[in-house]
């Protein structure tokens, strides 16, 4: 009985050790899961200056999926859609079907300034569940940026929305 008991104890200890290692790796992975929307170098190239303007606003209702930015708040202005936020934010975007189911594989998100564009799609895809993109603790450098979201439904109808992303430290008004 002594030998069998020792084997059980060793087995339990090994199981507990493996679980602790896996839990530690999971905690580490979650700790690193902060999403940096774009690097400081990309931000320097993408940041809008005082003379830069938004691309022209189209007034038609797109036939494709509806893009609903739930967080941060979107303000509709004469210059287009503006998202005001802080450098650490929560991102929640819902893609709602219009005439056909949404094809989430078609999601394309880009930050752009003139001819320069950076795809943000691969950074955001891990945060997509179903037809919702939800990311906590998103880090965005301060400044004004243009972000374009494109999505297609299963019938091929496309929606393209362009937003000005205004990122300021909390309490700082320009």
C-alpha positions as CSV (number, residue, x, y, z in Angstrom):
1,X,0.0,0.0,0.0
2,X,2.9,2.4,0.7
3,X,4.2,2.2,-2.9
4,X,0.7,2.7,-4.5
5,X,0.0,5.6,-2.2
6,X,3.4,7.2,-3.2
7,X,2.5,6.9,-6.9
8,X,-0.9,8.6,-6.3
9,X,0.8,11.4,-4.4
10,X,3.4,11.9,-7.2
11,X,0.7,11.8,-9.8
12,X,-1.4,14.4,-8.0
13,X,1.7,16.6,-7.6
14,X,2.6,16.3,-11.3
15,X,-1.0,17.2,-12.3
16,X,-1.0,20.2,-10.0
17,X,2.4,21.4,-11.3
18,X,1.2,21.1,-14.9
19,X,-1.9,23.1,-14.1
20,X,0.1,25.8,-12.3
21,X,2.4,26.1,-15.3
22,X,-0.5,26.3,-17.7
23,X,-2.4,28.9,-15.5
24,X,0.8,31.0,-15.3
25,X,1.3,30.8,-19.1
26,X,-2.4,31.8,-19.6
27,X,-2.0,34.8,-17.2
28,X,1.2,35.9,-19.0
29,X,-0.6,35.6,-22.4
30,X,-3.5,37.6,-21.1
31,X,-1.2,40.2,-19.6
32,X,0.4,40.6,-23.1
33,X,-3.0,40.8,-24.8
34,X,-3.0,44.6,-24.8
35,X,-3.7,45.7,-28.3
36,X,-1.5,48.4,-29.8
37,X,-3.6,49.8,-32.6
38,X,-0.5,51.2,-34.4
39,X,3.2,51.7,-33.5
40,X,4.7,55.1,-32.7
41,X,6.4,55.0,-36.1
42,X,3.1,54.3,-37.9
43,X,1.4,56.9,-35.8
44,X,4.0,59.5,-36.9
45,X,3.2,58.8,-40.6
46,X,-0.6,58.5,-40.1
47,X,-1.1,61.5,-37.8
48,X,-3.2,64.3,-39.4
49,X,-1.7,67.8,-39.3
50,X,-3.8,71.0,-38.9
51,X,-4.1,71.4,-42.7
52,X,-5.1,67.7,-43.4
53,X,-8.8,67.1,-44.1
54,X,-11.0,64.0,-44.0
55,X,-11.8,62.3,-47.3
56,X,-15.1,63.5,-48.8
57,X,-18.2,62.2,-47.1
58,X,-20.7,60.1,-49.1
59,X,-24.3,60.6,-48.2
60,X,-25.7,57.3,-49.6
61,X,-26.9,54.4,-47.5
62,X,-24.6,51.5,-48.2
63,X,-26.3,48.2,-49.4
64,X,-23.9,46.1,-47.3
65,X,-23.8,45.3,-43.6
66,X,-24.3,48.1,-41.1
67,X,-21.2,49.1,-39.1
68,X,-22.2,50.1,-35.6
69,X,-19.4,51.6,-33.4
70,X,-20.7,51.2,-29.9
71,X,-17.5,52.2,-28.1
72,X,-16.0,54.7,-28.1
73,X,-18.8,57.1,-29.1
74,X,-19.2,58.3,-32.7
75,X,-20.3,61.9,-33.4
76,X,-21.6,62.6,-36.8
77,X,-20.4,66.0,-38.1
78,X,-20.5,67.9,-41.4
79,X,-17.0,66.6,-42.0
80,X,-18.0,63.0,-41.3
81,X,-18.0,60.5,-38.4
82,X,-15.6,61.4,-35.5
83,X,-14.6,59.1,-32.7
84,X,-13.2,60.9,-29.7
85,X,-11.2,58.8,-27.2
86,X,-8.3,58.5,-24.9
87,X,-5.0,56.7,-25.5
88,X,-6.4,53.6,-23.6
89,X,-9.8,52.7,-24.7
90,X,-12.4,49.9,-25.2
91,X,-13.4,49.1,-28.8
92,X,-16.8,47.6,-29.6
93,X,-18.0,47.4,-33.2
94,X,-21.0,45.4,-34.3
95,X,-21.5,44.4,-37.9
96,X,-25.3,44.0,-38.5
97,X,-26.7,42.2,-41.6
98,X,-28.6,44.4,-44.0
99,X,-29.9,42.2,-46.8
100,X,-27.7,39.1,-46.4
101,X,-25.5,37.6,-43.6
102,X,-22.3,39.4,-42.8
103,X,-19.1,37.8,-44.2
104,X,-16.6,38.5,-41.3
105,X,-13.7,37.1,-43.3
106,X,-14.1,40.2,-45.6
107,X,-13.4,42.6,-42.7
108,X,-10.7,45.1,-43.7
109,X,-9.7,47.9,-41.3
110,X,-7.0,50.5,-42.4
111,X,-5.5,53.6,-41.0
112,X,-4.6,56.0,-43.8
113,X,-3.1,59.4,-44.6
114,X,-2.8,60.3,-48.3
115,X,-1.2,57.4,-50.1
116,X,0.2,55.8,-46.9
117,X,-2.0,53.1,-45.3
118,X,-1.5,50.6,-42.6
119,X,-3.7,47.5,-42.3
120,X,-5.1,47.0,-38.8
121,X,-7.1,43.9,-39.8
122,X,-4.7,41.2,-38.5
123,X,-4.3,43.1,-35.2
124,X,-8.1,43.2,-34.7
125,X,-9.2,39.8,-36.0
126,X,-8.3,38.0,-32.8
127,X,-10.9,40.2,-31.0
128,X,-13.7,39.2,-33.4
129,X,-16.4,36.9,-32.0
130,X,-19.3,36.2,-34.3
131,X,-20.2,39.6,-35.9
132,X,-18.8,41.7,-33.0
133,X,-15.3,43.1,-32.6
134,X,-14.6,43.7,-28.9
135,X,-11.2,44.6,-27.5
136,X,-10.4,45.9,-24.0
137,X,-7.4,48.1,-23.1
138,X,-6.7,49.2,-26.7
139,X,-3.7,51.5,-26.8
140,X,-3.7,54.3,-29.4
141,X,-1.1,57.1,-29.7
142,X,-2.4,60.6,-29.2
143,X,-3.4,62.6,-32.4
144,X,-5.9,62.7,-35.2
145,X,-6.1,59.7,-37.6
146,X,-8.3,58.5,-40.4
147,X,-9.6,54.9,-40.0
148,X,-11.5,53.1,-42.7
149,X,-13.6,50.0,-42.1
150,X,-14.8,47.8,-45.0
151,X,-17.1,44.8,-44.7
152,X,-19.0,42.7,-47.3
153,X,-22.1,40.5,-46.9
154,X,-22.5,37.0,-48.4
155,X,-24.3,38.4,-51.4
156,X,-21.2,40.7,-52.2
157,X,-22.8,44.0,-51.0
158,X,-20.1,46.2,-49.5
159,X,-20.0,48.9,-46.9
160,X,-17.1,51.3,-46.4
161,X,-17.1,53.7,-43.5
162,X,-14.5,56.3,-42.8
163,X,-13.9,57.8,-39.3
164,X,-11.7,60.5,-37.9
165,X,-10.2,59.1,-34.7
166,X,-9.3,61.9,-32.3
167,X,-7.1,60.6,-29.5
168,X,-6.4,62.9,-26.5
169,X,-5.2,62.4,-23.0
170,X,-8.3,62.6,-20.7
171,X,-9.2,66.2,-19.6
172,X,-7.1,67.6,-22.5
173,X,-9.1,69.8,-24.9
174,X,-7.7,71.1,-28.2
